Amino acid sequence: MKTIDVLIVDNQPCARNALKALLRLSPIISMIWEASNGEAAIKTICEMRPEVVIMDADMPIMGGIEATYRIKQTWPDIKIIILTMYPIQEEEALAAGADFVLAKYGQSYQLPEVIRQLVLEKTDTQTIGPP
């Protein structure tokens, strides 16, 4: 079975820990790295090259939407899932290159399935279902 390497980017350690615990339940997730902002995410991507980045939209230093744009310019094949508390950010995140957007505290449980579809089935973001 193919496994997937993931980078979790959130400035809140408790949010990163919760996401990490959720992803560890999935047999398709192999490695999980963490970063606390978009700038740190880019450095981690340079070193580790994850297939998927799960990124909070709002963070200090460099937010998730700006980081998404920068990451997609250099590594267009990396799948980026933006987590946001504000539905108004969905359009901005998708315009920056995000592959999927989820509500941070309402839909995070869907992450393993979204990752599976994005990477293993190479599904287009429009066909995965409502974010």
Residue pairs with C-beta under 8 A, 6 or more apart in sequence:
1 27
1 28
2 28
2 120
3 27
3 28
3 29
3 30
4 28
4 29
4 30
4 51
4 52
4 115
4 119
4 120
5 30
5 31
5 32
5 33
5 48
5 49
5 50
5 51
5 52
6 23
6 29
6 31
6 32
6 33
6 50
6 51
6 52
6 53
6 54
6 115
7 32
7 33
7 34
7 35
7 41
7 44
7 45
7 48
7 50
7 52
7 53
7 54
8 16
8 19
8 20
8 23
8 32
8 33
8 34
8 35
8 54
9 34
9 35
9 36
9 37
9 38
9 40
9 41
9 53
9 54
9 55
9 56
9 59
9 64
9 67
10 16
10 19
10 36
10 55
10 56
10 59
10 83
11 36
11 37
11 56
11 59
11 60
12 56
13 36
15 56
15 104
16 34
16 36
18 108
19 54
19 108
19 111
20 32
20 34
22 108
22 109
22 111
22 112
23 29
23 32
23 111
23 112
23 115
24 32
25 112
26 112
26 115
26 116
28 112
28 115
28 116
28 120
29 112
29 115
31 48
31 50
33 44
33 48
33 50
35 41
35 43
35 44
36 59
37 59
37 60
37 61
37 62
37 63
37 67
38 55
38 59
38 61
38 62
38 63
38 64
38 66
38 67
38 68
38 70
39 61
39 62
39 67
40 61
41 53
41 55
41 62
41 67
41 71
42 62
42 67
42 70
42 71
44 50
45 53
45 71
45 75
45 78
49 75
49 78
50 78
51 78
51 79
51 119
52 78
52 79
52 80
52 81
52 115
52 118
52 119
53 68
53 71
53 78
53 79
53 80
53 81
54 81
54 83
54 111
55 64
55 67
55 68
55 80
55 81
55 82
55 83
56 63
56 64
56 82
56 83
56 84
56 104
57 63
57 64
57 65
57 82
57 83
57 84
57 85
57 86
57 89
57 93
57 104
58 64
58 84
58 85
58 86
64 82
64 83
64 84
64 93
65 82
65 89
65 92
65 93
65 96
65 98
66 96
68 80
68 82
68 93
68 96
68 97
68 98
69 96
69 97
71 78
71 80
71 97
72 78
72 80
72 96
72 97
76 97
79 99
79 100
79 115
79 118
79 119
80 97
80 98
80 99
80 100
81 98
81 99
81 100
81 101
81 102
81 111
81 114
81 115
81 118
82 89
82 90
82 93
82 98
82 100
82 101
82 102
83 101
83 102
83 103
83 104
83 108
84 90
84 93
84 101
84 102
84 103
84 104
85 103
85 104
85 105
87 103
89 101
90 101
90 131
93 101
94 101
94 125
99 118
99 125
100 114
100 118
100 125
100 128
100 131
101 131
102 108
102 110
102 111
102 114
102 131
103 131
107 131
114 128
117 123
117 128
118 125
118 128
